[in-house]
Amino acid sequence: MAAAYATLLSALNIINNLHHHPRPPISLPIQQVESLTQKINFLLEFLEGYNPHRGYSKEADPLESRIADAAYAAEHAIESHIFDQLTNNGENMSSDGLYEALEKVIEEMALIEEEAKQIQARVGVQHQLHTKSTTSDSSRSSSSSIPQQSSMVGADDVKLQLMDKLTSDRLHLQIIPIVGMGGSGKTTLARTIYEERLIKEHFDICAWATISQEYSIREMSAVVLRQFNIGVDDDLNEDGLGEKLYKHLYGRRYLIIMDDMWSIDVWDRVRNYFPNNKNGSRIVVTTRLSDLASTLSNSDSLGMKLLDEADSWELLSKTVFGEEGCPLELEEVGKHIGKSCKGLPLSIVVIGGLLAKSKHERECWEEIGENLNASVNLEDDERCLKILYMSYKQLPIHLKPCFLYMGVFPEDKVIRMSELIRYWVAEGFVKAVSGKSLEEIAQEYLKDLIGRNLVLESLVERNFEKWGEKCCQIHDLLRDLCLREAEKERFYNSASDNVGISVLPPMSQARSLTWNDQQELSPLNMSLMRIVKWNKSHKIQEDLFAHIDQLVNSRVLETGFLTRIEGDFPCSIWRFWNLQTLIVSTIREVTAPTDFWYMPRIRHVQISNLRLTNPPNEQDDIVLGNLHSLGKVLDFKCSVQVVKKIPNIKELAFHNRGKRDDEMYCLSNLDCLTKLESLNCWISRRSAINFPHSLKSLVIHYGCWEDILDKVGVLPHLQKLTLLQGSFKEGKWETTEGQFRSLKFFTLYFCENLEIWKIESSHFPCLERLHLTGQINLQEIPLEFAEIPTLREIVVGYCRDSVVVSAKRISEEHGDYYGEGALQVRVVLFKPKEAGMESLDGPNFYVRRFGS
């Protein structure tokens, strides 16, 4: 059903978008388009209520397959016609082929429509369980998702055993396997323990690495090193990184979590990277394989047991109702549903997400329970998949394509939410709603999937620039479900964990492709490509750029670093009629021609060195109203005309190099961009600048901070601020009352002449993380930071010894105020003379030398 709905919606979007394409005009037969649109709208509405009441089946529903095939055929005919018109400039093009193709589609859809009407009359869709979601059902708060601590119901004993093994007085390095079937709570237990304050205080350093079936030892080592804020050189091989990891762990009491291990080969290849310091260090391994757990440790292995009926009901009830408790009329059927999940926590949590979104009526719950009963006699993973299928089957139709798309990403992949939403929009999965952007609607879709416990919110990588960036991922078993259903519906095929292919067989009709490194480019119909993403392969770069004019229907183009492309950046890209996202990494300047201002569908442009031409002078009503992110623009001119063209911009990055009169940049007009949330700007010369009050994130290089900090400090929604270089006139900065009221993340980077910094704790009431790098003249960090209850991390690098000492004092006083371990301090030493500072290393205060 996901394929049918997604393809219908995509075809409708193509038709609607053509009406807004300014030039050259793309014509379609009017009467046919009207008939096709009517039939697509009818079938979309039909699918929103259609439910054939089939249990789990390895075969797709025949009617849904017919709908998908007809919609694919419509897309193919229209996009092929667009390709012919644009690549031939519309000259001498016959519409006979298009007319005949659309006639066949309309005839087939007419037959489907008749069958659909008969089903509606015979069954009465409005009475089926899978009714169209009401506003109250579809908008239930994601707060119904299970809290982290609730998912540990029934696991108190194993949690205590693990805590005891981690903190025991055994000095030799211990390997502690946690073994259990998929979905039994292994990772949840490890994550819960990993976040315990007692564990953080017991170990000097902690790190987490996800292994998975397809693993890279080099990447695993790099992930661990980055969590210690250690840089990773691209030219270091696997053994080089392993040696670097060994040196950093040597002498420290460490805890490493190795999640989802599938082969003893992994351990054999990394074991020498972990020194036995004989100080109580521990490595926790989660695995589904009992033999692997026994090989790692005969005596220290912990097994995850399935929940009994009482714990199953407790977990299910908390998932659905939180602490409010279950109504009495639902308790009996609820316990029956909990029992049907056979004690598997993942199944219980996912079914709980379904119940939380369903009507809280006995009849509705009984029907869900009856469908679950069909799965209770199956084996382990297969039974779990059947149970999880129930939640997929009951999803509102608009969420099904978005959920299945999660299977395109590699196993255990941490996915940036912004990237996921960008792909959903580009694929055409998001249905327009008046008054909301497609991104806002897609965010609601994602929130709904998280609320149903089908998608998991994920921890953000320990990288300051990424703090605040929201990520998500999907459980392995749920990903398996996505792949099964996608293959069944012919929605997409995933060739491997390195290649995501969105395709209707045969391969010649592929719509979206992702290539990595040196993979070969298969023969494809480039005219049908929508999403084209490639990383480092020089051969693929050359092949694609040689045929770039064929990608006129593309919606997303993302490149790795361009190194071997000869000549100018292809200007034809700026004339792709439906292009939404263009992301290019290159050291060369790329000039966007006047055509850029005639791209009403463009949403995201991220090019390393982008030069914009001025908007055309002629009077027109073309506005880039969908443009949400733009960067990195060289010598950005924020003229009134530009402001009018990009009224809804949310992310902007530019580098003004001061080669022209400062007033020509018109940066005082920035405050007219009233929806701007993220600004990254490098301003080489002092310029008059005003900031919009909508800003949430600001990264700025400026000459004299006194000129602008009063304006920055009063921004009401600013949460993240990075000050790059620049200077203070008198070498002194004193904040005032009422400033930085919402700031959470603050970085000072090489503001070298700052000597004295004075604050009151009330000036940064929400601050969570403070990073200071290159403050070589700063005397000390204000002690008042110790009084900020929200402060969780201070990172100091390339600063005076007195700054390190003041950070130590803040750590101690903060511990006295709010409890030991609430604040973590990390110090990076650069110079040999700082060797004395290493003696300050201790719990919650980590000192290391740069590169170690």
N, C-alpha and C positions, 0 to 999 in steps of 0.2 A: 504493500500500500504506500510505503514511503516513496518508492520510485515513481509510481503513478502520480501521486500528489505533487512531488517535487518537479517533475517534468511538465505537468500542466501549468504549474505556477511559473516556471521558468519561461515557457512558451508565451504565456500571457504577458510577462514582464518584457520580453523582447518586442512584442507588438506594441505595448504601451510606450516603451522607450523610443521607438522609431518616430512617434509623433513629436518628440522633443529634440530630434536631431536636426541642428540648424543647417549644416552644409557638409557635403552635397546632399540634397534631399534624396531619401530612399523611398521609392514608391512601391506599394503593394496593391493588389486588386481590392477596391473598397468593399464591394459586396461580399466577396469571399472572406475578407478580414472580419467584417461584422458578423457573418454567420459563424466563423470559427471562434470568435470571441464569445459569442452567446453560448456555444456548446462547451467551451472550456469552463466558463463560469458555472454552468449547470453541473458539470462533472466535478468541479472543485467542491461545490456545495453538497453534492451527493456523497462524495468521499468523506466529508466531515461528519457524516452521520452513518456511513455504511459500516456494517460489521457482519460478516458472514457466519458468525458464531462457530467458526472452526477452531478446533484445538490446535495443538502444535502439529505442524506438518512440514515435511521437507520439500513440498511443492508449493509454488506460489498460487494464489487465488487466480483462476483463469480470467475472471472479469477484470481484475486489477492489472493483469499482464496485458490484456487487450488495450486498456486505457493508456498504460505506459507506452506501448508500441505506437499507438496513434499519436500521442503527444511527442514522442521522439521523432516520428516522421514529419510532424508539423515543424518542429524546430529545425530539422535537417533541411527541409525545403526552403524555409525562410532564410536561414543563415547562409545556405549555398547561394541563394539569390542575392543576398547582401554582398557576399564575396564577389560575385560576378559584376555587380554594379560598381562597387568601389574600386576594384582592380582594373576595370575597363572604363572608369570615369562615366559610366552610364551610357556610353555611346553604342548605338546599334545593338542593344541587348534585347533579345526576344523574351517575352514573359510567358510564352506558351508552356514551357517546362514547369514553371512555378504554378501556373493555373491548373495544369493537369494534376500535379502533385497535391495541391491543396484540395482539389475536388475529391480525390481519393480519400484524403484525411477526413474531410467533412462528411462524406458518405459513411465512412467507418464510424465516426463519432455519432452520427445520426442513429446508426444501428445500436451502438452502445447506449445512447441516451434512451432509446425505446426500451431496452432491456432493464436499464436502471429504473425507469418509471414503473415498470411491472414489479420490480423488487420492492419499490417504495409502497406500491398499492397492496402487495401481498403480505408483506411483513410488518410494515409500519415502523419506519426507522426511528421514530421519536420514542418508541418504547424499548429500544435496545439498550443494553448496558453501555455500549460505546456511543452515547449520545453526544451531540455537539456540546462542548464544554460551556457551562454557564460562566458568567463573569465571576461569580463568587467562587466556583470551583477552580478556574484557571488562574485566578489571581491570589490563591491562598498563599500566605507568607511562607517563604522558605524557612522560617523559623521552626517549621514542623520537622525539618531534618534533624537527625539524631545528634545530640551533643556528644563531644568526644568521649567524655567520661561514661556516658550511658552505654556506649558500644562495648564496654568492658564488663557488662553484666555477666555473672557466672564465671568470671575468670580471676576472682580475687586470689585463689590459692596459687595459681601459676604465676600471677603477678608478684606475690610475696616471695615465691621461690626464686624468681628471676632477680628481684631486688637483693635477696640474700646472697645469691651467687656473685652478683656484681660488686657487692660491698664487703664480702667476706675477707678474712685476713690471709687468705692464700696469696702468696706473693708472685708465683709463676704466672705467666700469661695463660689465660684460660680462653678456650673457644666454647661458646655456649650456643648450641643449635636450638632453634624453636621450630618444631616440625608439626605439620598439619595440612589437611586438604585445602584447596583453594577456597577462600571465603571464610575460613575458620577463625580469623582474627589475629593471625601471626604478626602482620605488619602493624595492626592497630595496637597490639600489646607492646611491640618494640617502640613504636612512636610514643605511646603513653609514658613508658619508662624513660625514654630519651629526653622527654620534656620535663621530667620531675626535677624540682629544685635540688633535692638531696643528691641526685645523680650528678647534676651540673657542678655541685660543690665538691663531690667526692673525687671527680676526675679533673686532671689539669686541662685536658682538651678532649672534645667529642666531635665525631663526624659521622655522616650518613652517606652510604653509597648504595644505589639500586643496581643490581647486576643484570637480571632478566636472562632469557634463553639466548638471545643474541647479544653478546657482550663485547666490550673493548677494555682490555686491561689498562691501556694507556688513558682512556677517558675516565675510567674509575679512579685512577691515581690523581688525575687532574681535578676531578670533582672534589676529592678529599682535600687536596692542597688548597683549592680556592676557598674552601670553608675555613681554612686557617689564614685566609687573606694573603696567600703566597702566590706570586705570579707564576704563570706556566708558559715557558718558552715553546713556541711552535716547533723549533728544530730539535727539541729533546725527544728521544725515542722512548719506548716503553720502559726499558731498563734505567734510562737516565732519570725519568720521573720517579720510578720506584726507589732509586737511590736517594733522590731528594726527599721523598716521603720518609724513608727510613731515618735520615739524618734529623728530620724535624721531630719525629716521634721518639728518638733516642733520649733516654733519661727522663721522659715524662710519663706520668700515669695517664693512659689514654683509653678511651672507649670508642670503638668503631662498630657501627651497625652495617652489616652486609645483607641487604634485603633481597629476597627472591633469587636465591642461588639454585642453579639447576645441574651443575656439573662439578665433580671433584677437581676437574682440570683447572677451574678458576682458582681454587684454593692452592693447588700445586704451583700455579704461576705467580701468586702474590704473597705466599706465606713468608718469603724472605724479606719482604718489605716491612714486616711488622716485628720490631725487636722485642725480645723477652727481657724487659728491664728489671724483672723481679721486684716490681713495686705495686703489683695488683692491677695491671692493665688487663682489659677484657675486649674480646671480639664476639659480638652476637651475630649469628647467621640465621636468617629465616629461610625455610625450604619446604617444599611439598614432599620431598623424597626421604623416606625413612632410612634407606641405605646410606644416603649421603650424610644424614645426621649422625648415624652410627660411626661412619668413617671419621668424621670430624671429632667426635667425642663419644666414648662409650658410656660415660657416667654422668655427664653434665647436660645431656639433652633434655629438653622440656617439650611435652606433647600438648597440643591444643585439643581439648575434648569438645565434643558437641554438647550443646546445652540440653538440660532436661526440660520437661514440659513447663515447670514453674519458671525457670529462667527464660525460656523462650517467650512465655507470655509477658514477663516483666519487660524484656527488651522490646517486644512488639508494642506494648502499651506505651512505653516511654517514647518510642519512635513516632507514634501517631499522636499522642496527646501530651507529651512532655510530662510535667509534674501535675497536670490537672486531673489525671485519672480518667478511666474509661467509663462511659455511661453504663448502667447496669444492663440495659436491654441489648448491648453489644458484647457483653463480657463473654457469654457462652460461645457465640460464633467466633469471637476473637481468639479465644483459647484454642478452638478447633483449627483455626488458620495457623496459629503459632505452632501447633503440634504437626501440621502438615508440612512445615518447613524442615522437619527432621533435625532440628537443633543447629542448623548452619547459620551463623550470625549474618553473613552477607545476604542470604535469602530472606531472613527475617527483616533486616533493615530495608531492603529494596521493596519487599511486599508492604512493609510499614509505610514507605514513601507513597506507594500506590493508594493504600487505605486513607492516608492523611489527605490526599487530593480527591478521594471519592466522596460521595454523599455518605454521611454518617447515619445510614439507615440499615436495618437488619436485612432487608431483602437484597440490597446491593452487596453487602458483605457475604451473604450466603452464596450468591452467585460466584463471587471470587473464590470462596472456599471450595465450591464444587469443581471449579476448573483446576484448583490446586490438587485435588484428590487424584487426578489422573496421572500425577507425576511422582507419587510417593514410593512406588516400587522400583524406580529406576536406580541405576548405580551412580553414586557420588557426583562427579562433575556433570554427567548427563542429566541427572535429576535436578541439580542446581540450575543448569541452563534452562530446563523446562520451566522451573519456578520463575526464573528471571524473565523468561519470555512472557509470562503473565503480565508483568509490569510494562514491558514493551508493547504488548498487544493493547493494553488499556490506555496507552498514551494518547492524548489529543493528536489528531493527524498532523497538525502543523509542527509538532515536536519530533515526529518520527524521523524525517530526513536528517534533522540536526543531530539526533542521537546516533543514528547509524553512521554518520560522517565521522564520528569519533574513532571508528575502526581504521580510518585511513592513516592515522598517526602511529608511529612505532610503539611497540609494547613498553609500558611504563614511562612513556614520554610525558614530561611536564610541559604543558601547552600554555602559552600566553593567551589569556582570554581575548585580548584585542586582536590577536592573529586569528584565532578561531572565528570570532565574529566577522572579521574581514572576509574569510573564506565562505562562511554561510551566506553573507550578502552577495558575494560574487557568484556563487553557484545558483542564486535565485531562490533560496529556500525561505526567504523572509517575505511575508505578505505585508504590503503597505497598509498603514493605518493613518488616517488623517491626523495631523498635528504632531506626529512623532517621526523622527528619523529612523531609517532602517536599522542603524546601529542601536538605537534605544530599544527598538522592538526585539532585536536579537539578544540584547542584554536581558530582557525579560524572559525570553526563551531559555537562556542559559540558567538564570536564577531558578526557573521552574524545574529544570532537569536536576539541579543541585538539590532543590527542595525535595525531590522524589528519590534522592540518594542514588541516582543513576550516574551522576558526574560528581567527582570529589574536588572540593577546593584544595589547592596544594600550597605547600610552603614555598616561599620565594627564595631563589638562590641567594646565598650570603654575599651579595655584591651591592654596595651602597647605591649605585646608580639604578639598581633594580628594586630597591626597597619601595614598597607601595604598589609595585606592579602585580596585578592579580593573575594567578595561574590556576590551572585545573588539570586533572588527569582522570583516567578511567581504570577501574579494576580489570585485571587480566580476563576474568570470566565474562565480564560484561563486554569487553572488547571481542572475545570469541563469539559472543552472541551477535554483536554488530556485524562481524565478518560473515557469519552464517546467513543472517537475514539479508545482508547486502548481496551475497552471491545468489541466494534463492530468488530475490526480486530482480536480479541483474542490474542492481543499482550501481555497484562498482566492483572491481576486482582489485585486490591488493597483491601485487606480484611478489613483494618482499617487504621487510621492515625498512628498507632503504628507498623503495619506490612506491609512491602512492598513485594509483591509477583509477580515475573515475571514468567508467567506460560502459557503453552498451556494446556487447560483442557484435561483430568482430572488432579486432583491434583498430581497424581503419576508422572507426567512429569514436575513438577516444576523445573526451572533452577536456580532461584535466590531467596533467602529468607533473611529477616531481622527479628530478634527476639529481643524484649526488655524485660528486667526484668523477670517476672515470667510467661510469656506466655508458654503454653504447646507446645511441639514439635510434630507436626502432622506426621503421617506415610508418609514417602517420599522415593523416589528412590534416595538414596544418591549418587549413581554412576553418576548421571546426573547433580549434583549441580555445578554451576559455581561461584556464589557469595554467600558466607556464612558469615553472619555478626550477631554477638550476643553480648549482653551487659553484664548484671550482673547475669543472672539466673544460679545458681550453677547446677541445674538439667540439663539444656541444655548443659552446659560445659561437664558434665559427660557423657551425652548421645552421644554428638558429638565425644568426645575423645575416647569413647568406640568403635566407628565405623569410626574412622578417616581414616583408610586404604581404605575405600570405596570412599573417595573424590578425587580420582586420576585425575578427569577431572576438578577439581576446578581451578578457575583463581584468585579469591580473597578470602582470609581468614582474617577476622578481629574479634578480641576477645575483650571483656571487661577484667577487671582485673582478672587474673587467681588466684584462691585461693584454690581450692579443688582438683586439679589434682594430682594424686599420681604418683610417678615414674618420669622417665626422660621425657623431651619434646619429642613427637613422631618423631623419625628420618624419618619415612615414608613421612612426609610432604616435606622434601627436595628432594623427588623423584617424586613429582607430575609433570607430564610432561609439563603442560601448566600453571603452577602457575605464576601469574604476581605480586600479591600484598600479602604480609604477614605482618600483624600488630598485635602485641601481647603485652599486658601490664602485667608485672609480676615482682616481686622482685627477683625471682630466676634467676640464670644465665642460658642462653640457648646457647648451643654450636652448631654452624653450622658445620656439618661434611664436608668432602671433596666433597660430592655430591653437595654442594652449588655452587662450581665452574663449575658444569656441568648443569647449569640452564639457558640456553640462553634466555628464555622467561621472566625471572624475571625482574620486573621493580621497585618495591618498597619493601624494607624490613625495618620495623620499630619495633624493639623489645627492651624492656626497658634495658635489660642487655644481650647483644649479644657478644659471643666470636667466632671469626673466626679462623678456622684452616688455615695454610699456603696453598697457591695454590699448586696443585700437581706438582712435579718436571718434569714429563714426558713432552716431547715436543708435544704440540698440538696447534691447532689454534682456540680453543674455547675461545671466548671473551664474557663477559657479557655486550654486547654493548647496551642492552636495559635498563640496571640498571641506574635509575635516582636518587633514594634516598636510603640511607643506614644509619642505626643508631639503637640504640646507642651502638657502638662497644666498648668493654672493651679492653684496651691496644692495640689500633689500630696500626698496623705496615704498614707504607706506603712504602713498598719496591718497587723496580723497577718492580718486577713481579706482584705485586698487581696493580700498576698503569696501566700496560698493560692490565690487566683483566677488569678494570672498566673505560675505556677512556671517557665515556659520562656522568659520575656521575655529578649531579647538586646539590644534597643536601647530606651533610655528617655530622654525629654527632659521637663523640667518647669521651671516658674518659680514659686517660692514667694516671695510678696511681703511676707511678714511681718505680715500683718494679724491673725493669730491667735497664740495661745500657741505658741511654738516647739515644745514637746514634742508638740503635737497632730499635727505633721507626721510623727512617728515615723521620722525618717530614720536612726535607729540600726538600723532593720530592713532597710536596703538590702542589708546583707551576706547576708541570707537569700535574695536573688535570685541563686542560685548559678550561673546561666547567663548573667547579664548581661555583655555584652562592650563596649557603648558607652553612656556616660552623659553627657548634656548637661544641666547644671543651673545655675540661677540662684537663689542663696539670699541673700535680702536681709538676713536677720538671722542672727547666730551661732546655730547649732543643733548639737546632738550628732549626729554622722553617722559611719556605718561603711561602708566600701566592700567589695564582694565581691572576692575574689582573682581572679575570672575576668575582670576588666576589662582591655580592650585599648586603649580610647580614652576619655579623660576631658576634657571641656570644662566648666569650672566657674568661676562667680563666687561669691566668698565674702568675708566681711568681713576676717578676720585670718588670714593664711596660716600663721602659726606653729601655729594650732590644729589644722591638718589635714595639713600637708605631710609630717610623719613617717609618717602613715598612707598617704599617696599614694606616697611614695618607696619603700615596701617592697612595693608591688603587683607580683607576680612576672611578670605578662604584659603590663604596661602599655607600649604602644608609641607612643602619641600623647597628648600632654598640652598643654592650653591653659589658662593662668591669666588670667582676665579681671578687670581692675581689682583691688579688694582692696588690702590694705596689709600692711607688715611693721612690727611694733611699734617696733623700734629702727632701722628703715631699713636693716637688714642681713640678709643671707641667707647662711648657710654650710651647704652640704650635707655629709653624712657618708658614711663608707664603707658600701658595701652598698646604697645607694639608686639608684633609676632604672637597674637592671641591664639592662632590655630596651628602654628608651626610645629611639625613633628620631626622632620629630618633637616639637619643643618650641617653644611660643609663649608669650611674656610680653607681655600687652597692657594698657598703661596702668596698670601697678602703680607709681603715680607717686612714692611715697615711698621706693622702693628706691634706696639710695645705694651700698652696698658689697655686692658679690657675690663670695663665695669658694668655689672648688671645687678638686677634684683631678680629673685626667683619668680616673682609675679610677671616678669617681662616675657618669660618663655613657659607659660603654664602647662602646655601640652607636649613639650619637647620629649622625644623618645630616643633620638640618636644624634650624637654630636661627633663630627669627624674634623680633625685638625691636621693638615698636612703642610709642611714647609713654612710654619710660623717661626722663622729662625730668630726673630727679635722679641717675640712675645715672652713676657716674664713669667706669667702663670695663668692657668685657667681660673676664672672667678670661682671662689669657694661656694658661692651661692647656688651653683648648679647642684650641689649636694642636697639642696632643699626641694628640688623638683621631683615630686612623687612618680611622675610618668617616665622619668629618664631610665633607659634600659641599656644603653651602650655608649661608650666613648672610645674613639679610635684616635691615636696620636702617632704621627710619623714625621720624621725629619724636623723635630722641634728641640728646644733647649732642654737640658736636664731638669731645670726648674719647672718646666711645664709637665714633665713626667712625674715629678715629685708632687706637684699640685693635683694631678690626676689621681695619684695614690691617696692623697688626703680626702679628695671628693669621694672615692670609692669607700673609704672607711667610714666617713660621716654618713654617707647615703645608707650604708649597711646599718648604722646605729638608728637612723630614722625609720627605715622601711624594711629592714631585714636583710641579712647577709645573702648575697646572690641575686638580689633584685637588679643590680647594676653590674654589667660586665665591662671591663676596660681592657683594651688591646693596644699594645705599644710596639711600634716597629722601629728598630734601631738601625741607623745608616752608617754611623761613623765609629771607628775603633775606640775613640776616647769615651764613648758612651758605655763602655763595657761594665762600668760600675752599676749601671741601671738594671742589669740582668738580675741583680740580687733582690730586686723588688718583686720578681716573678712569684706568683702564688695563686691560691684559689680566687677566682673572679678577677684576677689581674695578670694578664698574660703578656709576657715580654719575649720578643724574638728578634733575631737579626735579619735584616732585609736579604731575601734570597735563600734563607735557610728553611 
